[in-house]
Amino acid sequence: MTARTAEERQREIVQVARRTGSVDVTALATELGVAKETVRRDLRALEDHGLVRRTHGGAYPVESAGFETTLAFRATSQVPEKRRIAAAAAELLGDAETVFVDEGFTPQLIAAALPRDRPLTVVTASLATAGALAEAENTTVLLLGGRVRAGTLATVDHWTTKMLAGFVIDLAYIGANGISREHGLTTPDPAVSEVKAQAIRAARRTVFAGVHTKFGAVSFCRFAEIGALEAIVTTSLLPAAEAHRYSLLGPQVVRV
């Protein structure tokens, strides 16, 4: 069998990472027929190009302008962590009566964790969230109109942002594909970016909720600075020192 070049190996590694959600050094070394150190070198090169982020013993794909995971995949990845984040984020509701819930699986879990014992209006671009809450007691659901994105089942474009521009929302629960102190909150798709930005403009308070692997990642479109957030809710796998650095920019950082 002809040996693969470094470029061919790295292309295959990215394809596997995007298909399965993560890669393991040992498994890759066996599959590619190379030494573990060769795989580690490939992963370092891919990380330098912003295509993966390394972990202990492996790596996971970074979402970019040309790649974004589907809602179905997100519903199978890091689910226990996302449930903890959702429960903690829902506790930040306070006296809010109107809430924006972003597209994505973690925001969908937040919506499910919101109280049912008092009136609440939920505004969302997510068909999945709207469907899940449609029959919830004491909850009024406003689904934003627009073009539906196949991968996330959420609406975008000017119809969506025009509706949002007419609201004053007490609290927005926002997700992102990446969050960094240097570049703020980012996402691969410009249309999604504008919906998120408009939701933040319409909201009195904004809470970001996301797993620790989002931190330090940067996607194509920036839609908010860290200082625009009231709170960040993530897992305890985000180091305390790094959480403190984010808190110095303004938001409360909750690690669960």
PyRosetta script that sets phi, psi and omega in degrees:
from pyrosetta import init, pose_from_sequence

init()
pose = pose_from_sequence("MTARTAEERQREIVQVARRTGSVDVTALATELGVAKETVRRDLRALEDHGLVRRTHGGAYPVESAGFETTLAFRATSQVPEKRRIAAAAAELLGDAETVFVDEGFTPQLIAAALPRDRPLTVVTASLATAGALAEAENTTVLLLGGRVRAGTLATVDHWTTKMLAGFVIDLAYIGANGISREHGLTTPDPAVSEVKAQAIRAARRTVFAGVHTKFGAVSFCRFAEIGALEAIVTTSLLPAAEAHRYSLLGPQVVRV")
pose.set_psi(1, 133.4)
pose.set_omega(1, -179.8)
pose.set_phi(2, -69.2)
pose.set_psi(2, 131.8)
pose.set_omega(2, -180.0)
pose.set_phi(3, -67.5)
pose.set_psi(3, 140.7)
pose.set_omega(3, 178.1)
pose.set_phi(4, -75.2)
pose.set_psi(4, 149.2)
pose.set_omega(4, 171.4)
pose.set_phi(5, -78.3)
pose.set_psi(5, 167.0)
pose.set_omega(5, 178.3)
pose.set_phi(6, -58.5)
pose.set_psi(6, -40.8)
pose.set_omega(6, -179.9)
pose.set_phi(7, -63.7)
pose.set_psi(7, -41.4)
pose.set_omega(7, 179.1)
pose.set_phi(8, -65.9)
pose.set_psi(8, -42.5)
pose.set_omega(8, 177.8)
pose.set_phi(9, -60.1)
pose.set_psi(9, -47.2)
pose.set_omega(9, -176.2)
pose.set_phi(10, -66.0)
pose.set_psi(10, -36.8)
pose.set_omega(10, 176.6)
pose.set_phi(11, -63.5)
pose.set_psi(11, -41.2)
pose.set_omega(11, 179.5)
pose.set_phi(12, -67.8)
pose.set_psi(12, -38.7)
pose.set_omega(12, 178.3)
pose.set_phi(13, -60.7)
pose.set_psi(13, -44.5)
pose.set_omega(13, 178.8)
pose.set_phi(14, -62.3)
pose.set_psi(14, -42.3)
pose.set_omega(14, 179.7)
pose.set_phi(15, -61.5)
pose.set_psi(15, -43.5)
pose.set_omega(15, 178.8)
pose.set_phi(16, -64.9)
pose.set_psi(16, -43.8)
pose.set_omega(16, -179.2)
pose.set_phi(17, -60.8)
pose.set_psi(17, -41.6)
pose.set_omega(17, -179.2)
pose.set_phi(18, -71.9)
pose.set_psi(18, -31.0)
pose.set_omega(18, -179.5)
pose.set_phi(19, -76.1)
pose.set_psi(19, -37.9)
pose.set_omega(19, -172.7)
pose.set_phi(20, -107.4)
pose.set_psi(20, -14.3)
pose.set_omega(20, 179.2)
pose.set_phi(21, 96.8)
pose.set_psi(21, -18.8)
pose.set_omega(21, 177.6)
pose.set_phi(22, -166.8)
pose.set_psi(22, 164.9)
pose.set_omega(22, 176.3)
pose.set_phi(23, -134.0)
pose.set_psi(23, 153.7)
pose.set_omega(23, -179.0)
pose.set_phi(24, -116.4)
pose.set_psi(24, 133.3)
pose.set_omega(24, -176.3)
pose.set_phi(25, -57.5)
pose.set_psi(25, -47.9)
pose.set_omega(25, -177.1)
pose.set_phi(26, -63.0)
pose.set_psi(26, -45.0)
pose.set_omega(26, -179.5)
pose.set_phi(27, -65.2)
pose.set_psi(27, -39.8)
pose.set_omega(27, 179.2)
pose.set_phi(28, -65.2)
pose.set_psi(28, -41.5)
pose.set_omega(28, 179.9)
pose.set_phi(29, -59.3)
pose.set_psi(29, -41.5)
pose.set_omega(29, 178.6)
pose.set_phi(30, -67.2)
pose.set_psi(30, -46.3)
pose.set_omega(30, -176.4)
pose.set_phi(31, -65.9)
pose.set_psi(31, -38.8)
pose.set_omega(31, -176.7)
pose.set_phi(32, -89.3)
pose.set_psi(32, -11.2)
pose.set_omega(32, 179.5)
pose.set_phi(33, 69.8)
pose.set_psi(33, 37.4)
pose.set_omega(33, 180.0)
pose.set_phi(34, -131.7)
pose.set_psi(34, 171.0)
pose.set_omega(34, 178.4)
pose.set_phi(35, -73.0)
pose.set_psi(35, 154.5)
pose.set_omega(35, 178.6)
pose.set_phi(36, -58.4)
pose.set_psi(36, -38.2)
pose.set_omega(36, -179.7)
pose.set_phi(37, -64.0)
pose.set_psi(37, -32.1)
pose.set_omega(37, 176.0)
pose.set_phi(38, -65.0)
pose.set_psi(38, -41.8)
pose.set_omega(38, 178.0)
pose.set_phi(39, -64.2)
pose.set_psi(39, -43.6)
pose.set_omega(39, 179.1)
pose.set_phi(40, -60.8)
pose.set_psi(40, -38.8)
pose.set_omega(40, 178.5)
pose.set_phi(41, -65.3)
pose.set_psi(41, -40.2)
pose.set_omega(41, 176.8)
pose.set_phi(42, -63.0)
pose.set_psi(42, -41.7)
pose.set_omega(42, -179.3)
pose.set_phi(43, -66.5)
pose.set_psi(43, -37.3)
pose.set_omega(43, 176.4)
pose.set_phi(44, -62.5)
pose.set_psi(44, -41.7)
pose.set_omega(44, 179.0)
pose.set_phi(45, -65.0)
pose.set_psi(45, -41.7)
pose.set_omega(45, 179.3)
pose.set_phi(46, -66.9)
pose.set_psi(46, -36.7)
pose.set_omega(46, 177.1)
pose.set_phi(47, -66.0)
pose.set_psi(47, -40.4)
pose.set_omega(47, 177.9)
pose.set_phi(48, -60.2)
pose.set_psi(48, -29.7)
pose.set_omega(48, 179.2)
pose.set_phi(49, -92.1)
pose.set_psi(49, 4.8)
pose.set_omega(49, 175.7)
pose.set_phi(50, 74.9)
pose.set_psi(50, 20.4)
pose.set_omega(50, -177.4)
pose.set_phi(51, -96.0)
pose.set_psi(51, -27.3)
pose.set_omega(51, 176.1)
pose.set_phi(52, -139.4)
pose.set_psi(52, 165.1)
pose.set_omega(52, 169.2)
pose.set_phi(53, -123.1)
pose.set_psi(53, 128.8)
pose.set_omega(53, -177.0)
pose.set_phi(54, -76.3)
pose.set_psi(54, 147.2)
pose.set_omega(54, 172.9)
pose.set_phi(55, -126.9)
pose.set_psi(55, 178.5)
pose.set_omega(55, 176.1)
pose.set_phi(56, -67.2)
pose.set_psi(56, 109.0)
pose.set_omega(56, 177.1)
pose.set_phi(57, 88.6)
pose.set_psi(57, 7.1)
pose.set_omega(57, -178.8)
pose.set_phi(58, -178.4)
pose.set_psi(58, -150.0)
pose.set_omega(58, -179.3)
pose.set_phi(59, -165.9)
pose.set_psi(59, 164.6)
pose.set_omega(59, 174.3)
pose.set_phi(60, -133.6)
pose.set_psi(60, 156.4)
pose.set_omega(60, -175.7)
pose.set_phi(61, -75.0)
pose.set_psi(61, 147.2)
pose.set_omega(61, 173.9)
pose.set_phi(62, -98.5)
pose.set_psi(62, 129.7)
pose.set_omega(62, 178.3)
pose.set_phi(63, -72.9)
pose.set_psi(63, 140.1)
pose.set_omega(63, -176.1)
pose.set_phi(64, -138.2)
pose.set_psi(64, -174.2)
pose.set_omega(64, -178.9)
pose.set_phi(65, -59.8)
pose.set_psi(65, -28.2)
pose.set_omega(65, -176.7)
pose.set_phi(66, -103.6)
pose.set_psi(66, 1.0)
pose.set_omega(66, -176.7)
pose.set_phi(67, -147.1)
pose.set_psi(67, 132.4)
pose.set_omega(67, 178.2)
pose.set_phi(68, -149.8)
pose.set_psi(68, 133.5)
pose.set_omega(68, 179.7)
pose.set_phi(69, -71.0)
pose.set_psi(69, 153.1)
pose.set_omega(69, 179.8)
pose.set_phi(70, -83.4)
pose.set_psi(70, 164.4)
pose.set_omega(70, 176.0)
pose.set_phi(71, -61.2)
pose.set_psi(71, -38.1)
pose.set_omega(71, -179.9)
pose.set_phi(72, -61.1)
pose.set_psi(72, -41.5)
pose.set_omega(72, 178.4)
pose.set_phi(73, -67.5)
pose.set_psi(73, -43.6)
pose.set_omega(73, -178.6)
pose.set_phi(74, -60.4)
pose.set_psi(74, -28.8)
pose.set_omega(74, -179.3)
pose.set_phi(75, -74.3)
pose.set_psi(75, -4.7)
pose.set_omega(75, 178.5)
pose.set_phi(76, -115.2)
pose.set_psi(76, -3.3)
pose.set_omega(76, -173.6)
pose.set_phi(77, -108.5)
pose.set_psi(77, 124.9)
pose.set_omega(77, 174.7)
pose.set_phi(78, 53.7)
pose.set_psi(78, 40.8)
pose.set_omega(78, -174.1)
pose.set_phi(79, -63.3)
pose.set_psi(79, -45.7)
pose.set_omega(79, 179.0)
pose.set_phi(80, -58.2)
pose.set_psi(80, -41.1)
pose.set_omega(80, 178.7)
pose.set_phi(81, -63.8)
pose.set_psi(81, -42.3)
pose.set_omega(81, -179.1)
pose.set_phi(82, -66.3)
pose.set_psi(82, -34.6)
pose.set_omega(82, 177.2)
pose.set_phi(83, -67.0)
pose.set_psi(83, -39.0)
pose.set_omega(83, 177.3)
pose.set_phi(84, -64.8)
pose.set_psi(84, -42.9)
pose.set_omega(84, 178.0)
pose.set_phi(85, -61.1)
pose.set_psi(85, -45.2)
pose.set_omega(85, -178.3)
pose.set_phi(86, -61.1)
pose.set_psi(86, -43.8)
pose.set_omega(86, -179.9)
pose.set_phi(87, -62.9)
pose.set_psi(87, -42.1)
pose.set_omega(87, 180.0)
pose.set_phi(88, -68.8)
pose.set_psi(88, -38.3)
pose.set_omega(88, 179.3)
pose.set_phi(89, -66.0)
pose.set_psi(89, -40.2)
pose.set_omega(89, 179.6)
pose.set_phi(90, -62.9)
pose.set_psi(90, -29.9)
pose.set_omega(90, 178.8)
pose.set_phi(91, -69.1)
pose.set_psi(91, -14.5)
pose.set_omega(91, 178.8)
pose.set_phi(92, -87.7)
pose.set_psi(92, 6.0)
pose.set_omega(92, -177.0)
pose.set_phi(93, -57.4)
pose.set_psi(93, -40.2)
pose.set_omega(93, -178.1)
pose.set_phi(94, 61.5)
pose.set_psi(94, -135.3)
pose.set_omega(94, -178.4)
pose.set_phi(95, -98.3)
pose.set_psi(95, 17.9)
pose.set_omega(95, -179.7)
pose.set_phi(96, -60.2)
pose.set_psi(96, 137.5)
pose.set_omega(96, 177.6)
pose.set_phi(97, -109.7)
pose.set_psi(97, -23.4)
pose.set_omega(97, 176.9)
pose.set_phi(98, -123.1)
pose.set_psi(98, 133.1)
pose.set_omega(98, -173.3)
pose.set_phi(99, -134.4)
pose.set_psi(99, 133.8)
pose.set_omega(99, 169.0)
pose.set_phi(100, -95.6)
pose.set_psi(100, 130.9)
pose.set_omega(100, 176.6)
pose.set_phi(101, -116.9)
pose.set_psi(101, 119.2)
pose.set_omega(101, -175.8)
pose.set_phi(102, -68.7)
pose.set_psi(102, 168.7)
pose.set_omega(102, 171.4)
pose.set_phi(103, -70.1)
pose.set_psi(103, 162.2)
pose.set_omega(103, 177.7)
pose.set_phi(104, 113.1)
pose.set_psi(104, 164.6)
pose.set_omega(104, -174.9)
pose.set_phi(105, -75.9)
pose.set_psi(105, -42.6)
pose.set_omega(105, 178.8)
pose.set_phi(106, -62.2)
pose.set_psi(106, -46.8)
pose.set_omega(106, 174.0)
pose.set_phi(107, -58.3)
pose.set_psi(107, -34.7)
pose.set_omega(107, 177.1)
pose.set_phi(108, -62.9)
pose.set_psi(108, -39.0)
pose.set_omega(108, 176.4)
pose.set_phi(109, -67.7)
pose.set_psi(109, -35.3)
pose.set_omega(109, 176.5)
pose.set_phi(110, -62.4)
pose.set_psi(110, -45.8)
pose.set_omega(110, 179.1)
pose.set_phi(111, -56.6)
pose.set_psi(111, -41.9)
pose.set_omega(111, 179.9)
pose.set_phi(112, -66.7)
pose.set_psi(112, -25.6)
pose.set_omega(112, -178.3)
pose.set_phi(113, -89.1)
pose.set_psi(113, -6.6)
pose.set_omega(113, -179.7)
pose.set_phi(114, -67.1)
pose.set_psi(114, 150.0)
pose.set_omega(114, -176.5)
pose.set_phi(115, -65.8)
pose.set_psi(115, 150.5)
pose.set_omega(115, 177.7)
pose.set_phi(116, -111.8)
pose.set_psi(116, 1.7)
pose.set_omega(116, -173.4)
pose.set_phi(117, -94.0)
pose.set_psi(117, 8.0)
pose.set_omega(117, 176.3)
pose.set_phi(118, -150.9)
pose.set_psi(118, 156.5)
pose.set_omega(118, -177.9)
pose.set_phi(119, -62.6)
pose.set_psi(119, 137.4)
pose.set_omega(119, -178.9)
pose.set_phi(120, -149.3)
pose.set_psi(120, 134.6)
pose.set_omega(120, 174.5)
pose.set_phi(121, -106.9)
pose.set_psi(121, 124.2)
pose.set_omega(121, -179.7)
pose.set_phi(122, -111.1)
pose.set_psi(122, 122.9)
pose.set_omega(122, 175.5)
pose.set_phi(123, -104.3)
pose.set_psi(123, 130.2)
pose.set_omega(123, -177.3)
pose.set_phi(124, -151.5)
pose.set_psi(124, 151.8)
pose.set_omega(124, 171.8)
pose.set_phi(125, -96.4)
pose.set_psi(125, -2.7)
pose.set_omega(125, -174.2)
pose.set_phi(126, -91.7)
pose.set_psi(126, 119.1)
pose.set_omega(126, 176.5)
pose.set_phi(127, -63.6)
pose.set_psi(127, -37.3)
pose.set_omega(127, -179.5)
pose.set_phi(128, -63.7)
pose.set_psi(128, -44.3)
pose.set_omega(128, 179.6)
pose.set_phi(129, -67.2)
pose.set_psi(129, -43.3)
pose.set_omega(129, 179.2)
pose.set_phi(130, -60.1)
pose.set_psi(130, -43.0)
pose.set_omega(130, 179.4)
pose.set_phi(131, -65.0)
pose.set_psi(131, -38.9)
pose.set_omega(131, -178.5)
pose.set_phi(132, -68.7)
pose.set_psi(132, -30.1)
pose.set_omega(132, -175.9)
pose.set_phi(133, -98.2)
pose.set_psi(133, -7.3)
pose.set_omega(133, -171.0)
pose.set_phi(134, -54.8)
pose.set_psi(134, -35.1)
pose.set_omega(134, -177.9)
pose.set_phi(135, -105.6)
pose.set_psi(135, 10.8)
pose.set_omega(135, -179.2)
pose.set_phi(136, -69.5)
pose.set_psi(136, 136.0)
pose.set_omega(136, -178.9)
pose.set_phi(137, -65.5)
pose.set_psi(137, 137.5)
pose.set_omega(137, 177.4)
pose.set_phi(138, 67.5)
pose.set_psi(138, 9.9)
pose.set_omega(138, -177.6)
pose.set_phi(139, -115.2)
pose.set_psi(139, 125.0)
pose.set_omega(139, 173.3)
pose.set_phi(140, -101.1)
pose.set_psi(140, 128.7)
pose.set_omega(140, -176.8)
pose.set_phi(141, -110.4)
pose.set_psi(141, 127.1)
pose.set_omega(141, 173.1)
pose.set_phi(142, -112.2)
pose.set_psi(142, 112.2)
pose.set_omega(142, 179.3)
pose.set_phi(143, -93.4)
pose.set_psi(143, 122.6)
pose.set_omega(143, -179.7)
pose.set_phi(144, -72.4)
pose.set_psi(144, 132.1)
pose.set_omega(144, 179.8)
pose.set_phi(145, -79.2)
pose.set_psi(145, 163.1)
pose.set_omega(145, 178.3)
pose.set_phi(146, 149.2)
pose.set_psi(146, -171.9)
pose.set_omega(146, 175.9)
pose.set_phi(147, -73.7)
pose.set_psi(147, 132.7)
pose.set_omega(147, -178.8)
pose.set_phi(148, -90.8)
pose.set_psi(148, 124.0)
pose.set_omega(148, 176.6)
pose.set_phi(149, -80.5)
pose.set_psi(149, 130.6)
pose.set_omega(149, -173.8)
pose.set_phi(150, -63.3)
pose.set_psi(150, -43.1)
pose.set_omega(150, -173.8)
pose.set_phi(151, -70.0)
pose.set_psi(151, -34.4)
pose.set_omega(151, -174.5)
pose.set_phi(152, -111.9)
pose.set_psi(152, -7.7)
pose.set_omega(152, -177.5)
pose.set_phi(153, 53.5)
pose.set_psi(153, 48.8)
pose.set_omega(153, 178.3)
pose.set_phi(154, -132.2)
pose.set_psi(154, 152.5)
pose.set_omega(154, -177.4)
pose.set_phi(155, -91.4)
pose.set_psi(155, 148.6)
pose.set_omega(155, 179.8)
pose.set_phi(156, -144.6)
pose.set_psi(156, -177.6)
pose.set_omega(156, 175.8)
pose.set_phi(157, 84.7)
pose.set_psi(157, -174.7)
pose.set_omega(157, -166.1)
pose.set_phi(158, -65.2)
pose.set_psi(158, -27.8)
pose.set_omega(158, 177.3)
pose.set_phi(159, -60.8)
pose.set_psi(159, -43.0)
pose.set_omega(159, -177.3)
pose.set_phi(160, -67.3)
pose.set_psi(160, -49.4)
pose.set_omega(160, -176.9)
pose.set_phi(161, -68.8)
pose.set_psi(161, -32.3)
pose.set_omega(161, 178.4)
pose.set_phi(162, -64.9)
pose.set_psi(162, -41.5)
pose.set_omega(162, 176.8)
pose.set_phi(163, -62.7)
pose.set_psi(163, -44.7)
pose.set_omega(163, -178.9)
pose.set_phi(164, -62.2)
pose.set_psi(164, -36.8)
pose.set_omega(164, -177.4)
pose.set_phi(165, -63.6)
pose.set_psi(165, -19.4)
pose.set_omega(165, -179.9)
pose.set_phi(166, -88.8)
pose.set_psi(166, 1.5)
pose.set_omega(166, -176.3)
pose.set_phi(167, -110.1)
pose.set_psi(167, 153.0)
pose.set_omega(167, 163.4)
pose.set_phi(168, -116.3)
pose.set_psi(168, 113.0)
pose.set_omega(168, -171.2)
pose.set_phi(169, -108.2)
pose.set_psi(169, 136.5)
pose.set_omega(169, -178.0)
pose.set_phi(170, -67.9)
pose.set_psi(170, -43.8)
pose.set_omega(170, -174.0)
pose.set_phi(171, -146.4)
pose.set_psi(171, 131.8)
pose.set_omega(171, 175.3)
pose.set_phi(172, -112.1)
pose.set_psi(172, 126.6)
pose.set_omega(172, 171.4)
pose.set_phi(173, -96.1)
pose.set_psi(173, 115.5)
pose.set_omega(173, -171.9)
pose.set_phi(174, -117.0)
pose.set_psi(174, 140.4)
pose.set_omega(174, 171.3)
pose.set_phi(175, -111.0)
pose.set_psi(175, 173.0)
pose.set_omega(175, 178.1)
pose.set_phi(176, -158.6)
pose.set_psi(176, 159.4)
pose.set_omega(176, 174.7)
pose.set_phi(177, -83.3)
pose.set_psi(177, -23.7)
pose.set_omega(177, 177.2)
pose.set_phi(178, -151.3)
pose.set_psi(178, 150.7)
pose.set_omega(178, 175.2)
pose.set_phi(179, -141.5)
pose.set_psi(179, 127.2)
pose.set_omega(179, 179.0)
pose.set_phi(180, -143.6)
pose.set_psi(180, 153.1)
pose.set_omega(180, 179.9)
pose.set_phi(181, -66.5)
pose.set_psi(181, -30.3)
pose.set_omega(181, -177.6)
pose.set_phi(182, -79.7)
pose.set_psi(182, -40.8)
pose.set_omega(182, -171.7)
pose.set_phi(183, -114.0)
pose.set_psi(183, 0.1)
pose.set_omega(183, 178.6)
pose.set_phi(184, 73.1)
pose.set_psi(184, -145.4)
pose.set_omega(184, -178.1)
pose.set_phi(185, -95.9)
pose.set_psi(185, 132.0)
pose.set_omega(185, -176.2)
pose.set_phi(186, -134.4)
pose.set_psi(186, 159.2)
pose.set_omega(186, 179.5)
pose.set_phi(187, -151.2)
pose.set_psi(187, 154.0)
pose.set_omega(187, -174.0)
pose.set_phi(188, -72.3)
pose.set_psi(188, -31.1)
pose.set_omega(188, -168.3)
pose.set_phi(189, -101.8)
pose.set_psi(189, 124.2)
pose.set_omega(189, -179.9)
pose.set_phi(190, -58.8)
pose.set_psi(190, -35.9)
pose.set_omega(190, -179.7)
pose.set_phi(191, -67.0)
pose.set_psi(191, -39.8)
pose.set_omega(191, 177.0)
pose.set_phi(192, -67.3)
pose.set_psi(192, -40.7)
pose.set_omega(192, 179.3)
pose.set_phi(193, -56.5)
pose.set_psi(193, -42.0)
pose.set_omega(193, -177.9)
pose.set_phi(194, -69.4)
pose.set_psi(194, -36.2)
pose.set_omega(194, 176.3)
pose.set_phi(195, -63.3)
pose.set_psi(195, -46.0)
pose.set_omega(195, 179.9)
pose.set_phi(196, -62.8)
pose.set_psi(196, -43.6)
pose.set_omega(196, -179.8)
pose.set_phi(197, -62.8)
pose.set_psi(197, -40.5)
pose.set_omega(197, 179.7)
pose.set_phi(198, -68.4)
pose.set_psi(198, -36.5)
pose.set_omega(198, 177.0)
pose.set_phi(199, -62.3)
pose.set_psi(199, -40.9)
pose.set_omega(199, 179.0)
pose.set_phi(200, -67.4)
pose.set_psi(200, -39.3)
pose.set_omega(200, 177.2)
pose.set_phi(201, -63.5)
pose.set_psi(201, -33.6)
pose.set_omega(201, -177.6)
pose.set_phi(202, -80.7)
pose.set_psi(202, -15.2)
pose.set_omega(202, -171.3)
pose.set_phi(203, -97.8)
pose.set_psi(203, 143.4)
pose.set_omega(203, 173.6)
pose.set_phi(204, -75.0)
pose.set_psi(204, -33.5)
pose.set_omega(204, -178.5)
pose.set_phi(205, -135.0)
pose.set_psi(205, 147.1)
pose.set_omega(205, 179.1)
pose.set_phi(206, -134.4)
pose.set_psi(206, 131.9)
pose.set_omega(206, 176.9)
pose.set_phi(207, -119.9)
pose.set_psi(207, 125.7)
pose.set_omega(207, 172.6)
pose.set_phi(208, -92.8)
pose.set_psi(208, 134.5)
pose.set_omega(208, 177.6)
pose.set_phi(209, -129.1)
pose.set_psi(209, 125.2)
pose.set_omega(209, 179.9)
pose.set_phi(210, -170.8)
pose.set_psi(210, 154.1)
pose.set_omega(210, -179.7)
pose.set_phi(211, -68.5)
pose.set_psi(211, 163.0)
pose.set_omega(211, -173.7)
pose.set_phi(212, -63.3)
pose.set_psi(212, -24.9)
pose.set_omega(212, -178.2)
pose.set_phi(213, -69.6)
pose.set_psi(213, -12.1)
pose.set_omega(213, 176.5)
pose.set_phi(214, -73.4)
pose.set_psi(214, -23.9)
pose.set_omega(214, -170.8)
pose.set_phi(215, -76.0)
pose.set_psi(215, 131.4)
pose.set_omega(215, -177.1)
pose.set_phi(216, 89.1)
pose.set_psi(216, -13.0)
pose.set_omega(216, 177.9)
pose.set_phi(217, -82.3)
pose.set_psi(217, 146.3)
pose.set_omega(217, -179.0)
pose.set_phi(218, -133.2)
pose.set_psi(218, 126.8)
pose.set_omega(218, 175.3)
pose.set_phi(219, -105.3)
pose.set_psi(219, -171.6)
pose.set_omega(219, -168.9)
pose.set_phi(220, -71.7)
pose.set_psi(220, -41.8)
pose.set_omega(220, -170.4)
pose.set_phi(221, -113.2)
pose.set_psi(221, 122.8)
pose.set_omega(221, 177.4)
pose.set_phi(222, -91.3)
pose.set_psi(222, 132.2)
pose.set_omega(222, -178.4)
pose.set_phi(223, -125.0)
pose.set_psi(223, -7.2)
pose.set_omega(223, 178.0)
pose.set_phi(224, -162.6)
pose.set_psi(224, 150.8)
pose.set_omega(224, 172.3)
pose.set_phi(225, -90.5)
pose.set_psi(225, 159.1)
pose.set_omega(225, 179.8)
pose.set_phi(226, -60.3)
pose.set_psi(226, -36.2)
pose.set_omega(226, -178.5)
pose.set_phi(227, -65.2)
pose.set_psi(227, -14.1)
pose.set_omega(227, 178.1)
pose.set_phi(228, -78.1)
pose.set_psi(228, -9.7)
pose.set_omega(228, -175.3)
pose.set_phi(229, -93.5)
pose.set_psi(229, 139.9)
pose.set_omega(229, 170.6)
pose.set_phi(230, -79.8)
pose.set_psi(230, -37.8)
pose.set_omega(230, -176.6)
pose.set_phi(231, -150.8)
pose.set_psi(231, 153.9)
pose.set_omega(231, 172.5)
pose.set_phi(232, -121.9)
pose.set_psi(232, 128.4)
pose.set_omega(232, 178.2)
pose.set_phi(233, -118.4)
pose.set_psi(233, 122.3)
pose.set_omega(233, -178.6)
pose.set_phi(234, -147.2)
pose.set_psi(234, -169.4)
pose.set_omega(234, -178.7)
pose.set_phi(235, -92.2)
pose.set_psi(235, 165.2)
pose.set_omega(235, 178.6)
pose.set_phi(236, -71.1)
pose.set_psi(236, -5.4)
pose.set_omega(236, 176.2)
pose.set_phi(237, -74.0)
pose.set_psi(237, -14.6)
pose.set_omega(237, 169.3)
pose.set_phi(238, -74.0)
pose.set_psi(238, 120.6)
pose.set_omega(238, -176.5)
pose.set_phi(239, -56.4)
pose.set_psi(239, 143.4)
pose.set_omega(239, -178.3)
pose.set_phi(240, -58.0)
pose.set_psi(240, -37.7)
pose.set_omega(240, -179.7)
pose.set_phi(241, -64.3)
pose.set_psi(241, -39.7)
pose.set_omega(241, 178.8)
pose.set_phi(242, -69.5)
pose.set_psi(242, -39.6)
pose.set_omega(242, 176.8)
pose.set_phi(243, -59.4)
pose.set_psi(243, -40.6)
pose.set_omega(243, 179.1)
pose.set_phi(244, -62.8)
pose.set_psi(244, -38.5)
pose.set_omega(244, 179.2)
pose.set_phi(245, -62.5)
pose.set_psi(245, -38.9)
pose.set_omega(245, 176.9)
pose.set_phi(246, -68.3)
pose.set_psi(246, -39.1)
pose.set_omega(246, -178.5)
pose.set_phi(247, -64.2)
pose.set_psi(247, -28.6)
pose.set_omega(247, 178.6)
pose.set_phi(248, -65.6)
pose.set_psi(248, -18.3)
pose.set_omega(248, 178.1)
pose.set_phi(249, -87.7)
pose.set_psi(249, -2.1)
pose.set_omega(249, 174.6)
pose.set_phi(250, 133.9)
pose.set_psi(250, -47.4)
pose.set_omega(250, -173.3)
pose.set_phi(251, -79.0)
pose.set_psi(251, 152.9)
pose.set_omega(251, 166.4)
pose.set_phi(252, -70.7)
pose.set_psi(252, 136.0)
pose.set_omega(252, 178.8)
pose.set_phi(253, -111.8)
pose.set_psi(253, 119.7)
pose.set_omega(253, -179.6)
pose.set_phi(254, -107.8)
pose.set_psi(254, 121.7)
pose.set_omega(254, 178.6)
pose.set_phi(255, -111.7)
pose.set_psi(255, 126.0)
pose.set_omega(255, -175.3)
pose.set_phi(256, -125.7)
pose.dump_pdb("model.pdb")
